[in-house]
Amino acid sequence: MSVDNQRLMERDLAVLWHPCTQMKDHETLPLIPIRRGEGVWLEDYAGNRYLDAISSWWVNLFGHAHPHINARVKAQIETLEHVILAGFSHEPGVALAERLVAISPPGLDRVFYADNGSAAVEVALKMSFHYWRNSGVEGKHRFITLSNSYHGETLGALAVGDVALYKETYRPLLMEAITVPSPDCYGREAGESCADYSRRMFRHMEWALERHGHEVCAVIVEPLVQCAGAMRMYDPGYLSLLREACDRHGVHLIADEIAVGFGRTGSLFACEQAAITPDFLCLSKGLTGGYLPLSAVLTNNAIYAAFYDDYQNLTAFLHSHSYTGNPLACAAALATLDIFDSEPVLARNRQLAARMAAATAPLQDHPHVAEVRQCGMILAVEMVQRRQGRVPYPWQERRGLTLYRHALTRGALLRPLGSVSYLMPPYVVTEEQIDYLAEVMREGIDQATAE
Ligand SMILES: *Cc1c(COP(=O)(O)O)cnc(C)c1O
């Protein structure tokens, strides 16, 4: 049967329920069925191509259908597709854990696998809570989070997030987190540096730790960039202060690098920019180069030791997911790390990031742009109704959707978060493609902000 865009869309809409989507939108908004991907390009059944400027929801690092990753996954599938990881083991799972320990901040020596980002966050929350319990420290059962943070959609992860659009509906189901104002630099005063602002905002965290430290298991943060919270960014100095304060108050630090890990912020891990080691590091998304669902929680041997005891003492971490440490996903992750080893990825990204800055610089003067901000390979443009006072557009107007539609007509996948358009491309994007994306973004912003 021949497949075309229209027919596949109809079949899809008859049976599928899409993620993060008001399905009624598709009465007017066409779905785009993708037949194949290669490098930065996605191609539909009519041969239209789309430049994947958002790395397919931030997962893709080295392009679609990368020859080396393809080869390693194919080789793995001929050998072992999956095996239970309790009581059994496999080489790709061990090799990946060894390599993650080697490349992550010093002191993270243990790897626990799960199969998606939200699950990794659940694991970190449960491990932290359970550690204090196993250690005989009583009364710790709460978590501190930053306003505007995002840690996933499962109930525990949602509870420690703060993006109202995803959270409000489910609030009656959620444990109550302690939410501290974010150090995100969009809130800084005119003339104030991002570093000064982030440091100034730390006083809220200090107060929360002083007041609640005794009942808090961990502080959870997205290091440097609150991605789902519209790519809001803050200074690494905040993380240094946070590491020190968590130690002083006897509270764990969970770094959720699910989105920012693997080079997005300029360093391999964002925590490196503050020279800190968290107690738990959550990884997913780019971990497999965007191929297969996999996540990992790294922790230290002191925490591991608190669970290590005779079975009868019931201190074990009895958490599991069926596909924990799937060998195919581990093979994709190993292949991804091979590329980091064999190519000057971070150096090349510095050049690409500079081009992203240059290509979008003219937007800084756009009458409806409040800020162009960047952290490594993430560049975001905040559209506003009025620059003076940074008056936002009412969310109901869905200005970003106009930009999204425009970009599609120009062969680019830009998917704004509300009124914030961003570039977060695969690292194989070229400088010319960056220029093109900046041009499409400018046109899209013009259209989206025209009355
Ligand atoms: C995407 C994301 C998650 C959730 O990961 P899923 O695999 O979508 O469940 C958690 N934290 C951050 C920072 C993310 O960006």
The ligand as a Tripos MOL2 file, in Angstrom:
@<TRIPOS>MOLECULE
LIG
   15    15     1     0     0
SMALL
NO_CHARGES

@<TRIPOS>ATOM
      1 C1         12.7590   15.9230   29.4840 C.3       1 LIG1
      2 C2         13.1550   16.1450   30.8960 C.ar      1 LIG1
      3 C3         12.8020   15.2410   31.8970 C.ar      1 LIG1
      4 C4         11.8930   14.0580   31.6570 C.3       1 LIG1
      5 O1         12.4390   13.1170   30.7850 O.3       1 LIG1
      6 P1         11.4310   12.1420   30.0100 P.3       1 LIG1
      7 O2         12.3350   11.1570   29.3430 O.co2     1 LIG1
      8 O3         10.6790   12.9960   29.0380 O.co2     1 LIG1
      9 O4         10.5510   11.5240   31.0170 O.co2     1 LIG1
     10 C5         13.2550   15.4840   33.1820 C.ar      1 LIG1
     11 N1         14.0250   16.5360   33.4590 N.ar      1 LIG1
     12 C6         14.4080   17.4220   32.5150 C.ar      1 LIG1
     13 C7         15.2890   18.5520   32.8890 C.3       1 LIG1
     14 C8         13.9570   17.2750   31.2080 C.ar      1 LIG1
     15 O5         14.2690   18.1840   30.2900 O.3       1 LIG1
@<TRIPOS>BOND
     1     1     2 1
     2     2     3 ar
     3     2    14 ar
     4     3     4 1
     5     3    10 ar
     6     4     5 1
     7     5     6 1
     8     6     7 2
     9     6     8 1
    10     6     9 1
    11    10    11 ar
    12    11    12 ar
    13    12    13 1
    14    12    14 ar
    15    14    15 1
@<TRIPOS>SUBSTRUCTURE
     1 LIG1         1 GROUP 0 **** ****
